[in-house]
Amino acid sequence: MKINVPNMNTIFKYLAISFSVVLAPLLITPYKSAQAAVRVKDIAYVQGVRDNQLYGYGLVIGLQGTGDNSQIFKVTSQMAVNIFQKLGVLITKSDFFSKNVAAVMITANIPAFARPGDKLDVIISSIGDAKSLEGGVLLQTTLQGTDNEVYAVAQGPLSTGGYIVEGQAQSTRKNISTTAYISNGAIVEKEIQASILYGKSLSVVIRDPDFTTANRLVEVINNLYPNSSKAIDSAVVNIIPPSDFQSENTIVRFVANIEELYIKPDSIARVIINERTGTIVAGENVRIATVAVAHGNLSITISEKPEVSQPGVLSSGTTETVQRTDIQISEEEKRLLVLQEGVTISDVARALNVLGVTPRDLISIFQAIKRAGALHAELVIM
């Protein structure tokens, strides 16, 4: 009897294949969990790092007869007179009849740490009775904050993205031409002071407050920097940087390290319903208790059809028109579907698709399941 024994290379080859098959699921699982996590910088921000709003009012010139009626809207003529007087031209409001000028409000957002010389985008909106700002140019206008301090100056040609054409009998309009935009239209003149550190600590604010998310964030930070953070509430996590990161030169690197950490945020199970558009959005945490759902449509059609009634040949009757009513009732076969407890929203979607329901029907079904106490989620109707 002869037995063939494989050589050692063949044995190692089979062992390698076997180990690769066994370890494959173990290698895939951490990758999937990493994909489910998000960066801290995508769900939170450092307290104190925020935009500030600026505003100002000024004049747009160069309009083709579509500006304010200065005789009706007195603000425009007064602003124009003030500008001319600064230039050494002495006129009064009664001397100003131009319709090529419009009074406008200018708004902009200045980001944190913006330095003098940085450019900002601005939005210009008419505040008078101007018909269009197309082709206009904004005169130099100061932009101030809520503290009445000037932080930027805006000027430049407007981009409206729309137009209005009027004739004697009709007019044509595309988009809104009384609101305009200037890209990089403002120059920062003064820096708004912003600070990251308050004493020896900084705070990270979660955009969608949640206690579970805050606790997970604390655990992730403490794994990297032991005993450095604690949750103040569901939105704020207070962090004391290690001594190596307490200087101004290293605090930026510390914040960058925190922002690059990955966590899996948690949220309340919600079903959002927009009845106007028939839109339904449900989160992955939505669960449904055991419930039976029956769905079917009842359709009733009534039609009236006039017919001519002829009397007999030897009768004394007259020809008349009579109405014939036809009533048809059709009802879809109602199918009773049982949804088991603990099913996910994807299971619910597949189950309800078996019933052939439309989004409008789904709205009524979700509302009925909620009333039955079987929907373990917050139902938000927009």
Sequence and secondary structure as in RCSB ss.txt:
>XXXX:A:sequence
MKINVPNMNTIFKYLAISFSVVLAPLLITPYKSAQAAVRVKDIAYVQGVRDNQLYGYGLVIGLQGTGDNSQIFKV
TSQMAVNIFQKLGVLITKSDFFSKNVAAVMITANIPAFARPGDKLDVIISSIGDAKSLEGGVLLQTTLQGTDNEV
YAVAQGPLSTGGYIVEGQAQSTRKNISTTAYISNGAIVEKEIQASILYGKSLSVVIRDPDFTTANRLVEVINNLY
PNSSKAIDSAVVNIIPPSDFQSENTIVRFVANIEELYIKPDSIARVIINERTGTIVAGENVRIATVAVAHGNLSI
TISEKPEVSQPGVLSSGTTETVQRTDIQISEEEKRLLVLQEGVTISDVARALNVLGVTPRDLISIFQAIKRAGAL
HAELVIM
>XXXX:A:secstr
       HHHHHHHHHHHHHHHHHHHHHHHHHHHHH EEHHHHEEETT   EEEEEEEEEE  SS S  TTT HH
HHHHHHHHHHHTT    GGG   SS EEEEEEEEE TT  TT EEEEEEEE SS S  TT EEEEEEEE TTS E
EEEEEEE B S EEEE SS EEEES TTEEEEEEEEEE S     S BTTBEEEEESS  HHHHHHHHHHHHHHS
TT EEESSSSEEEE   GGG SHHHHHHHHHHHHT EE      EEEEETTTTEEEE TT EE SEEEEE  EEE
EEEEEEEEE   SS     EEEEEEEEEEEE   EEEEE TTB HHHHHHHHHHTT  HHHHHHHHHHHHHTT E
ESEEEE 
